Every structure is written in structure tokens, then in C-alpha cells.
Amino acid sequence: MTIRAEFELKDEVLAVLSRHSGHRNAIKGMEIAHALELRDDRIIQQVILELIKEGYPICSACSSPMGYFLPETQSEIEAYKHQLRSRALGDFYRYKYFKKAVPWLYGNQQRRLL
């Protein structure tokens, strides 16, 4: 496989995603990678993040069917926003409680590291 320019890969990922509208048609990152003849999906994750930063509304689902998709309905958009918010709050609380646990495990000197 030849090395693709970033913009070419973005176009290719968008082309694949254009055939996967709606949560019911979600496609896994590895499936996108295989479709584009890539060995793993890490580059797909990076490209999708860049596309989202550029304003493309790409959702991902943690429930079956899992994978990436373009939303078709307002309810899919709202469900994805809720999923992101829940994940962010969960990460915040894990950080908060972990930070409290560090002095207990390692003494007060570790607190300054966080």
C-alpha cells in the first residue's frame, strides 16, 4: 500500500461513512481500516477525530451495533451527546477519586505530583 496524504485518507473515511448513516448501520473502526486496506484502526480513530474537529458529525456507538456512523435523526444526535457527557462526567469523577486515593496509597508527598 502506498502512503496516503492525510486529506486523501479523510476523503476515503468519509466515503465509507457515507454508506453508514444511522446507528443501525454503524461500522467498526477495524472494518473501515480493512475497507481502506489498512492494518489497524488507530489511524482511523485519529482521522475521525480530525474530521469531528473540522465539523463532521460523526457518532460512535458503545451499544450494539457498535461502531461509527453518521446520525440520521435528532434522537441519535441527542443519544450520542448524552453518551459523551456521561463518559466525560465518569472520567472527571474517576480522576477526582483517584487524586484523593494517591496520598492514602503513597503518602502526602505524592499529592503535589497531581
C-alpha positions in Angstrom: 0.0 0.0 0.0 1.2 3.5 -0.8 1.4 6.2 1.8 -1.7 8.3 1.6 -1.9 12.0 2.2 -3.9 13.0 5.2 -6.6 14.7 3.1 -6.9 11.6 0.9 -7.5 9.4 3.9 -10.1 11.8 5.3 -11.9 11.6 2.0 -11.8 7.8 1.9 -13.0 7.5 5.5 -15.9 10.0 4.7 -16.8 7.9 1.7 -17.0 4.8 3.8 -19.0 6.6 6.5 -21.4 8.0 3.9 -22.7 4.4 3.4 -23.2 4.1 7.2 -25.9 6.5 8.1 -27.9 5.8 11.3 -26.9 3.8 14.4 -28.3 0.6 12.9 -25.7 0.8 10.2 -22.7 1.5 12.5 -19.3 0.3 11.2 -16.4 -0.7 13.4 -13.1 1.1 13.0 -11.3 -2.1 12.1 -13.9 -2.7 9.3 -13.1 0.8 7.9 -9.4 0.0 8.1 -9.9 -3.2 6.2 -12.0 -1.5 3.6 -9.2 1.0 3.1 -6.5 -1.7 3.2 -5.0 -0.5 6.4 -3.6 -2.9 9.0 -5.1 -1.4 12.2 -7.7 1.1 13.2 -5.6 3.5 15.2 -5.2 5.7 12.2 -9.0 5.6 11.6 -9.6 6.8 15.2 -7.2 9.7 14.5 -8.7 10.6 11.2 -12.2 10.5 12.6 -11.2 12.8 15.5 -9.7 15.2 12.9 -12.9 15.1 10.9 -15.0 15.8 14.0 -12.7 18.8 14.8 -13.4 20.0 11.2 -17.2 19.9 11.9 -18.3 16.5 10.6 -21.0 15.0 12.9 -19.5 11.5 13.3 -21.0 9.5 16.1 -19.8 6.3 17.7 -21.9 3.7 19.5 -21.0 1.7 22.5 -24.1 -0.4 22.2 -24.9 -2.9 19.5 -24.3 -2.4 16.8 -21.0 -0.8 17.8 -19.0 1.5 15.6 -19.0 4.8 13.8 -22.0 6.3 11.9 -23.4 9.5 10.6 -26.5 10.4 12.6 -29.9 10.3 10.7 -32.2 11.6 13.4 -32.2 14.1 16.2 -32.7 11.3 18.7 -29.4 9.7 17.5 -27.7 13.1 18.0 -29.1 13.5 21.5 -28.2 9.9 22.5 -24.6 10.5 21.3 -24.4 13.8 23.2 -25.7 12.0 26.3 -23.1 9.3 25.9 -20.3 11.8 25.6 -21.5 13.8 28.6 -21.8 10.6 30.7 -18.3 9.5 29.7 -16.8 12.9 30.5 -18.5 13.0 33.9 -17.4 9.5 34.7 -13.8 10.4 33.7 -14.0 13.5 35.9 -15.2 11.6 39.0 -12.6 8.8 38.4 -9.9 11.5 38.3 -11.3 13.2 41.4 -11.4 10.0 43.5 -8.1 8.8 42.2 -6.5 12.1 43.2 -7.9 11.6 46.7 -6.6 8.0 46.8 -3.0 8.8 45.9 -2.0 10.3 49.3 -3.6 7.4 51.1 -1.5 4.9 49.0 1.8 6.8 48.8 1.8 9.5 51.4 1.1 13.2 51.2 4.3 13.9 49.1 2.5 12.3 46.0 -0.3 14.8 46.2 2.0 17.5 44.7 2.6 15.4 41.6 -1.1 15.5 40.6 
